[in-house]
């Protein structure tokens, strides 16, 4: 078994939605990002890479690479899972926390869980998604952006 964690932050900018876990969530702002700026998938990708000892998302998917301009961040997770499979590693479970004042996660939480379960090819219940505010404190509390944290457990074939 191997454990990994990941964190990602994006500033809000012009737009009418944010992507969270591959789900389009209507919002008063978009995010400033090279890719689609999905903080959940970026944190998850970093957690997967970290658990496997494979560095971080920036090393594998540079944010200056024109290939990733506006990219669907599900690609980063899928490509990372390919690397894990080559090392005979698979996802046991994942726990994700979204930190933001808005958008509220309750209406989309289940949809994000189902999307992540499908993406990670795990059984129902193996992905948990939580949300918290920062009690109006700091840049998240002022509504300047959105953050996510992810923790994953990887299982080896031998586990
Ligand atoms: Mg990011």
Boltz pocket constraint, residues with backbone or C-beta under 6 A from the ligand:
constraints:
  - pocket:
      binder: B
      contacts: [[A, 8], [A, 9], [A, 10], [A, 37], [A, 38], [A, 39], [A, 42]]
      max_distance: 6.0
